Amino acid sequence: MNKRLLNTEIQKFINDNLNSDVSSLLLKGINFKNISPKEIIEQIESKKRSQKKLPTWFKTSKIYYPNKLNIEQTSSELTAEYKSKLISGHSIIDLTGGFGVDCFYFSKQINEVTHCEINTELSKVVAFNYESLNVTNIKCINKSGIDTLKQINTQFDWIYIDPSRRDDAKKKVFLLSDCTPKVKTFQGLFLKYAKHVMIKTSPLLDIKATKNDLKHVKALHIVAVNNDVKELLWVLERNYTSQLTIKTINLSRSIPQIFDFNFNDEPTAEAKYSLPLSYLYEPNSAVLKAGAFNSVSNAFNIAKLHKHSHIYTSDSLIEFPGRRFKIENVIPFNKKAFAKEKISKANVTTRHFPLSVGDIRKKLKIKDGGLHYLFFTTNINDEKIILICSKI
């Protein structure tokens, strides 16, 4: 950790060049005493990536940034704040602390926070930044989280773990069995030292398979940001044996969209079906990831257009965890019928339809954008249709 990078002159250079092309900067030459151009470029790239993801760090002076991979792998402030609201008690230990964003938000909810990070350089950086952020209730330990847990032999209210999704060759992995540390192997150890355990996993994981790999799972939080699923948060509770609750949330610029259901209820729930009515509903990505297709129909008393379409309709407009549309017209899928609508520009979505969006645009000569929203789908009579909609 080269603290010379925090000198006023160098910090000004970094801030002045956040939007500069780093290759051009290197060609021009970066000449500061006792500091390599590589170190400065690393600070520029990492700080730039933090501008939207980590605004608190970005706006705070004397923040030292790790390499951009660490910034890429860390939680955003938005998701870290959400996680912090799920915990309570006196103490929590983060076994895979990383850049420390989650611990920063945990420290706002819990008195004693322990941050474990096996990378010596990163551990030093995090401890230094906590001082700059005026955080005093986080203890940084430069050791393996698993080893630390065994050595201190202390009970915590919570254990948090975000297994590394990089293999020895630094390639991305996402299966729980490929991540480090091996959560499936150590979950008994976790529940020995804490009543509650929160495990962050890749949004690509299969929910049913992962549930079978874990024990005593009380809840799964599926967290999306602006309709993009970012995290699966598995909450384990010591000796818990009841139903798994799935909690979906889409954090957006407006009010967060929330929908919860019981995992065991979905297979036996019976959805309603209908031809298109007055309004159309498209679930957000968190609900779709949860596979709550029948539960959504029951909870909101709305009908599916087809068993495999996962879009819904109703006569009356309702609040819904996803996008809402007014159905202006319903036409059969053919060139002649579509030509009569005189639509040359539209937003196109397919649901249970044989053609891709690209093929549809080419076939019907539709440019992207505009105020029209076209859904190409199949109805309950297995007819290919086009729903011409306006967004609400």
C-alpha positions in Angstrom: 0.0 0.0 0.0 1.7 3.2 -1.2 0.2 6.1 0.8 2.1 8.6 -1.4 -0.9 8.1 -3.7 -3.0 10.1 -1.2 -0.9 13.2 -1.6 -2.9 16.3 -2.7 -1.1 16.7 -6.0 -1.6 13.1 -7.0 -5.2 12.9 -5.9 -5.9 16.0 -8.0 -4.3 14.2 -11.0 -6.4 11.1 -10.4 -9.6 13.1 -10.1 -8.8 15.2 -13.2 -8.3 12.1 -15.2 -11.2 9.9 -14.2 -12.7 10.1 -17.7 -9.4 10.1 -19.6 -8.2 7.2 -21.8 -5.6 5.4 -19.7 -3.7 4.3 -22.7 -3.3 7.9 -23.8 -2.2 8.8 -20.3 0.5 6.2 -20.3 1.7 7.3 -23.8 2.0 10.9 -22.5 3.9 9.7 -19.5 3.0 9.9 -15.8 5.9 11.1 -13.7 5.6 11.3 -10.0 8.4 10.5 -7.6 8.3 7.1 -5.9 5.0 6.2 -7.6 4.7 4.0 -10.6 2.3 4.9 -13.5 0.7 1.5 -12.9 -0.3 2.4 -9.4 -1.9 5.7 -10.5 -3.7 4.0 -13.4 -5.1 1.4 -10.9 -6.4 4.2 -8.7 -8.0 6.0 -11.6 -9.7 2.8 -12.9 -11.0 1.7 -9.5 -12.2 5.1 -8.5 -14.0 5.5 -11.8 -15.8 2.2 -11.2 -16.8 3.3 -7.7 -18.6 6.5 -8.8 -22.0 4.9 -9.1 -21.5 1.7 -7.3 -19.9 3.1 -4.2 -20.8 6.8 -4.0 -19.9 7.1 -0.2 -16.3 5.9 -1.0 -16.1 8.1 -4.1 -17.1 11.2 -2.3 -14.8 10.6 0.7 -11.3 12.0 0.7 -8.3 9.9 1.4 -9.8 6.6 0.1 -7.3 4.1 -1.1 -8.6 1.8 -3.9 -7.6 -1.8 -4.6 -7.4 -3.1 -8.1 -10.5 -2.9 -10.3 -11.2 -6.7 -9.9 -11.9 -6.1 -6.2 -14.3 -3.3 -7.0 -16.0 -5.5 -9.6 -16.5 -8.3 -7.1 -17.7 -6.1 -4.2 -21.3 -5.5 -3.3 -22.8 -2.2 -4.3 -23.9 0.2 -1.6 -27.5 -0.4 -2.6 -27.4 -4.1 -2.0 -25.2 -3.8 1.0 -27.7 -1.5 2.7 -30.5 -4.0 1.9 -28.5 -6.8 3.5 -27.8 -4.7 6.6 -31.5 -4.4 7.3 -31.9 -8.1 7.5 -29.7 -8.5 10.5 -29.9 -7.6 14.2 -28.1 -8.3 17.4 -24.7 -7.5 18.9 -22.1 -9.1 16.7 -21.4 -10.3 13.2 -18.3 -11.8 11.5 -17.8 -11.5 7.7 -15.6 -14.5 6.7 -14.8 -13.2 3.3 -14.6 -9.4 3.9 -13.2 -8.2 0.5 -13.3 -4.4 0.1 -15.5 -4.2 3.2 -18.7 -2.6 1.8 -21.0 -5.1 3.4 -19.2 -4.7 6.8 -19.5 -0.9 6.5 -23.3 -1.2 6.4 -23.4 -4.0 9.0 -21.6 -1.6 11.3 -24.6 0.7 11.2 -26.9 -2.0 12.5 -24.6 -4.1 14.8 -22.2 -3.0 17.6 -19.3 -5.4 16.9 -18.3 -6.3 13.3 -15.3 -8.5 12.4 -13.9 -8.3 8.9 -11.8 -11.2 7.8 -9.6 -11.0 4.7 -6.8 -13.4 3.7 -5.3 -10.9 1.2 -2.8 -8.9 3.3 -2.7 -5.8 1.0 -6.5 -5.7 0.7 -6.9 -6.1 4.5 -4.6 -3.1 5.1 -6.5 -1.0 2.5 -9.9 -1.8 4.1 -8.7 -0.9 7.6 -7.2 2.4 6.4 -10.4 3.3 4.5 -12.6 2.6 7.6 -10.5 5.3 9.4 -11.2 7.7 6.5 -14.9 6.8 6.7 -14.9 7.4 10.5 -15.9 3.8 11.3 -14.7 2.6 14.7 -16.7 -0.6 15.4 -15.1 -2.9 12.7 -12.2 -5.1 13.6 -10.1 -6.1 10.6 -8.3 -9.5 10.7 -5.8 -10.5 8.1 -6.5 -14.3 8.2 -8.8 -16.9 6.6 -12.3 -16.5 7.9 -12.7 -20.2 8.5 -9.4 -20.3 10.5 -10.4 -17.2 12.5 -13.8 -18.7 13.4 -12.1 -21.8 14.8 -9.3 -19.9 16.6 -11.4 -17.3 18.4 -14.0 -19.9 19.4 -16.7 -17.2 20.0 -20.4 -17.1 19.5 -21.7 -14.5 17.0 -25.3 -13.4 16.3 -24.6 -13.6 12.6 -22.0 -15.0 10.2 -21.9 -13.6 6.7 -20.0 -15.2 3.8 -19.6 -14.3 0.2 -17.7 -17.3 -1.3 -15.2 -16.3 -4.0 -16.5 -17.0 -7.5 -13.0 -17.2 -9.0 -11.0 -20.4 -9.4 -7.2 -20.8 -9.0 -6.8 -19.6 -12.6 -8.9 -16.5 -11.8 -11.7 -17.7 -14.1 -15.3 -17.1 -13.1 -17.3 -19.9 -11.5 -20.7 -19.8 -9.9 -21.7 -23.3 -8.7 -21.5 -23.5 -4.9 -19.3 -26.5 -5.1 -16.7 -24.5 -7.1 -16.6 -21.4 -4.9 -14.2 -20.9 -2.0 -14.6 -21.6 0.9 -16.8 -24.7 0.4 -20.0 -23.6 2.0 -21.6 -27.0 1.8 -18.7 -28.5 3.7 -18.5 -25.8 6.4 -22.2 -25.0 7.0 -22.2 -27.1 10.2 -19.3 -25.1 11.5 -21.1 -21.8 10.7 -24.2 -22.8 12.6 -22.1 -24.0 15.5 -20.8 -20.4 16.0 -23.8 -18.4 15.0 -27.6 -18.8 15.2 -28.0 -17.0 11.9 -25.9 -17.3 8.7 -26.2 -15.3 5.5 -24.7 -16.7 2.3 -24.4 -14.5 -0.8 -24.3 -16.5 -4.0 -24.4 -16.0 -7.8 -27.7 -15.1 -9.3 -27.1 -17.8 -11.8 -27.5 -20.6 -9.3 -30.4 -23.0 -9.6 -32.6 -22.4 -6.5 -33.9 -25.9 -6.0 -30.5 -27.5 -6.4 -28.9 -25.0 -4.0 -31.7 -25.4 -1.4 -30.9 -29.2 -1.4 -27.2 -28.4 -0.8 -27.9 -26.3 2.3 -29.5 -27.1 5.6 -31.8 -25.1 7.9 -32.6 -22.5 5.2 -35.2 -20.1 6.5 -35.3 -17.6 3.7 -33.9 -16.7 0.3 -33.8 -13.1 -0.7 -33.5 -12.5 -4.5 -32.2 -9.0 -4.9 -32.5 -7.2 -8.2 -31.3 -3.6 -9.0 -33.2 -1.9 -11.8 -34.6 -5.2 -13.0 -31.2 -7.0 -13.0 -30.8 -9.8 -10.5 -27.5 -9.1 -8.5 -27.5 -11.4 -5.5 -29.1 -14.5 -4.0 -29.0 -14.2 -0.2 -29.6 -17.5 1.7 -30.5 -17.1 5.4 -29.8 -20.1 7.5 -31.1 -20.5 11.1 -29.8 -23.0 13.6 -32.3 -26.0 13.9 -34.8 -24.4 11.5 -36.9 -27.0 9.8 -40.1 -25.2 8.6 -40.9 -23.8 5.2 -38.5 -21.8 3.0 -39.8 -18.3 2.3 -38.7 -16.7 -0.9 -38.5 -12.9 -0.8 -38.0 -11.0 -4.0 -37.1 -7.4 -4.2 -36.4 -5.1 -7.1 -34.5 -2.0 -6.0 -35.3 0.7 -8.4 -35.2 4.5 -8.7 -38.7 4.7 -7.4 -40.4 2.5 -4.7 -38.9 -1.0 -4.4 -41.0 -3.8 -5.7 -41.5 -6.6 -3.2 -43.2 -10.0 -3.5 -42.9 -12.9 -1.1 -44.2 -16.5 -1.2 -43.6 -20.0 0.2 -41.3 -22.1 -1.9 -43.4 -25.3 -1.2 -46.6 -23.7 -2.3 -45.6 -22.9 -5.9 -45.8 -26.5 -7.3 -49.3 -27.0 -6.0 -50.7 -23.5 -6.7 -53.1 -23.3 -9.7 -52.9 -20.3 -11.9 -55.8 -18.7 -13.7 -55.8 -18.4 -17.5 -57.5 -16.0 -19.9 -57.3 -14.4 -23.3 -55.8 -10.9 -23.2 -58.0 -8.5 -21.2 -57.5 -4.7 -20.6 -54.1 -4.8 -18.9 -50.8 -6.7 -19.2 -48.3 -7.5 -16.5 -44.6 -8.6 -16.9 -43.0 -9.7 -13.6 -39.6 -8.2 -12.7 -36.4 -10.2 -13.0 -36.4 -11.2 -9.3 -39.9 -12.7 -9.5 -39.0 -14.6 -12.7 -35.8 -15.9 -11.1 -37.9 -17.1 -8.1 -40.1 -19.1 -10.5 -43.2 -17.8 -8.7 -45.4 -18.1 -11.8 -48.5 -19.7 -10.3 -48.1 -17.9 -6.9 -48.2 -14.5 -8.7 -51.4 -15.4 -10.4 -53.1 -16.3 -7.1 -51.6 -13.4 -5.1 -52.8 -10.7 -7.4 -55.9 -12.5 -8.9 -54.6 -12.1 -12.4 -54.6 -14.6 -15.3 -51.7 -16.0 -17.3 -51.9 -15.9 -21.1 -50.4 -19.3 -21.4 -48.8 -21.9 -19.2 -45.3 -21.1 -20.5 -45.7 -17.4 -21.2 -45.3 -15.9 -17.7 -47.1 -12.7 -18.6 -50.5 -11.9 -17.0 -53.6 -10.0 -17.7 -56.6 -8.4 -15.9 -59.6 -6.2 -16.5 -58.7 -3.8 -13.7 -55.4 -2.1 -13.2 -53.5 -3.2 -10.0 -50.2 -2.6 -8.3 -47.7 -5.2 -9.5 -44.0 -6.2 -9.0 -43.0 -5.6 -12.6 -44.0 -3.6 -15.6 -47.6 -2.7 -16.4 -49.1 -2.0 -19.8 -52.5 -1.0 -21.3 -53.4 -3.4 -24.1 -54.4 -1.3 -27.0 -55.0 -4.1 -29.5 -54.5 -7.8 -30.0 -53.8 -9.1 -33.6 -52.7 -12.4 -35.0 -49.1 -12.8 -35.9 -48.8 -12.2 -39.6 -47.4 -9.6 -41.9 -50.8 -8.5 -43.3 -52.4 -7.9 -39.9 -49.3 -6.1 -38.6 -49.0 -3.8 -41.7 -52.4 -2.4 -40.9 -51.2 -1.0 -37.6 -48.6 1.1 -39.4 -46.0 0.6 -36.7 -42.4 1.1 -37.8 -40.7 1.6 -34.4 -41.4 -0.2 -31.2 -40.0 -1.9 -28.1 -40.3 -5.7 -28.7 -40.6 -8.5 -26.2 -41.1 -12.2 -26.8 -42.7 -14.6 -24.3 -43.2 -18.3 -25.3 -42.7 -17.4 -29.0 -40.8 -19.3 -31.7 -38.9 -16.3 -33.2 -36.2 -14.2 -31.5 -36.6 -10.4 -31.1 -34.0 -10.0 -33.9 -35.8 -12.2 -36.3 -39.1 -10.4 -35.6 -37.6 -7.0 -36.2 -36.1 -8.2 -39.5 -39.3 -10.0 -40.6 -41.7 -7.1 -39.8 -39.2 -4.2 -40.4 -39.5 -2.8 -36.9 -36.9 -0.3 -35.6 -36.0 -0.2 -31.8 -37.6 2.4 -29.5 -40.7 4.6 -29.6 -43.8 4.6 -27.5 -45.3 1.3 -28.7 -44.6 -1.9 -26.7 -45.1 -5.1 -28.7 -45.4 -8.5 -27.0 -45.1 -11.5 -29.3 -46.6 -14.5 -27.4 -48.9 -17.5 -27.5 -52.4 -17.5 -26.1 -54.3 -20.2 -24.3 -55.6 -21.5 -27.6 -52.0 -22.0 -28.8 -52.4 -19.1 -31.3 -49.4 -16.8 -32.1 -50.5 -13.3 -31.3 -49.1 -9.7 -31.0 -50.2 -7.5 -28.1 -49.9 -3.8 -29.0 -49.5 -2.0 -25.7 -48.7 1.4 -24.1 -46.7 1.5 -20.9 -48.3 2.7 -17.7 
